[in-house]
Amino acid sequence: MSKLRDTFQVMGGTSTGAILVAAVATGLSPARILEMYLGAEADEIFHRSGWHAWRTKRGWTGPKYDGKGLKRILKKHFGDVTVGEVYKEQGIHLVLPAYDAVQEEPHEIDGWAAAHGIQEDLPLRTGVGGSSFAPTFMPTVSVKDGPVMRCLTDGGVYAGNPAMKAYAGAIMSHGRGSDIAVLSIGTGKPFGGAARKCADIAKWGKIKWLLAIFGIVFDGISDSVHESLEIFMGHERYRRLQVGIPKIEMDTRDPGDLANLRQAGEQLGRQAPAIAAWLKGLPSDCVIVLAVDGGGIRGIIPATFLLRLEQAL
């Protein structure tokens, strides 16, 4: 039995968060999940052959990685189980945000919707891939959704913090009047960037805005989701865990970076006893939602926290 899996009825995750919540929903232990990020499997995911690097001009004319390593890891851990089967067999509603680059619209891989015939019941490994194959890093994932062919890429382009999507999923599967609580876990907020002055920003042109805009947009969306849920739900039904970290690339394999991420996860882990007490104190009929941000290898942070949370439950 998995204490984590038994605690949450709805799980939402974007990108690396999709991998994490799918792993929890299918019963992988937190220790095994953490091993995925720290060991040989992450090396396989972020392996790039010399031929691929040459052919794509090191990511300038094609994805940085071919995605085959991640596909193998997802197949290894999730097999052929579908998102709908996870809902039917485990009672867990998975919400995995992706973005359809052809239809130019958000698309959530939704276990409840799949189980009820509202959308195609995809293999879990495909749904997780659609949510986690990040632009410029991995190729898109093609899936059939009824009569529509979708070209999916990382949902982090609009839902790097998937807590609002997961909350909406809980309303969809359990009803608008349900008592709902949300635990949202971040993957680290980089600090220590260059100080900006308004007088300088006022003079920015296309180049400087392009260099800064992705971080601004992603941070802005994430913070907006957090602030909105904090107002909607209040402290009794909503908790957000986040930690400051140095700037770390999403695909780093540098031992120092990995150690920093593990340390950040342990920093969050110190809150695990308090979070466990909060979860245990919720009413028995409360629908409890787990939401985990995107962030590539920074998934080490929530994975470490979940390890400590299971120990505290």
Stockholm file with secondary structure:
# STOCKHOLM 1.0

chainA/1-313         MSKLRDTFQVMGGTSTGAILVAAVATGLSPARILEMYLGAEADEIFHRSGWHAWRTKRGWTGPKYDGKGLKRILKKHFGDVTVGEVYKEQGIHLVLPAYDAVQEEPHEIDGWAAAHGIQEDLPLRTGVGGSSFAPTFMPTVSVKDGPVMRCLTDGGVYAGNPAMKAYAGAIMSHGRGSDIAVLSIGTGKPFGGAARKCADIAKWGKIKWLLAIFGIVFDGISDSVHESLEIFMGHERYRRLQVGIPKIEMDTRDPGDLANLRQAGEQLGRQAPAIAAWLKGLPSDCVIVLAVDGGGIRGIIPATFLLRLEQAL
#=GR chainA/1-313 SS CCHHHHHCSEEEECTHHHHHHHHHHTTCCHHHHHHHHHSHHHHHHTCCCHHHHHHTTTTTSSCSSCSHHHHHHHHHHHTTCBHHHHHHHHCCEEEEEEEETTTTEEEEEEHHHHHTTSSCCCBHHHHHHHHHCCTTTSCCEEEEETTEEEEEEETHHHHSSTHHHHHHHHHHHHCTTSCEEEEEECCCEECCCCCCCHHHHTTCCHHHHHHHHHHHHHHHHHHHHHHHHHHHHCTTTEEEECCEECCCCTTCCCHHHHHHHHHHHHHHHTTHHHHHHHHHHSCTTCEEEEEECCCGGGGHHHHHHHHHHHHHC
#=GC SS_cons         CCHHHHHCSEEEECTHHHHHHHHHHTTCCHHHHHHHHHSHHHHHHTCCCHHHHHHTTTTTSSCSSCSHHHHHHHHHHHTTCBHHHHHHHHCCEEEEEEEETTTTEEEEEEHHHHHTTSSCCCBHHHHHHHHHCCTTTSCCEEEEETTEEEEEEETHHHHSSTHHHHHHHHHHHHCTTSCEEEEEECCCEECCCCCCCHHHHTTCCHHHHHHHHHHHHHHHHHHHHHHHHHHHHCTTTEEEECCEECCCCTTCCCHHHHHHHHHHHHHHHTTHHHHHHHHHHSCTTCEEEEEECCCGGGGHHHHHHHHHHHHHC
//
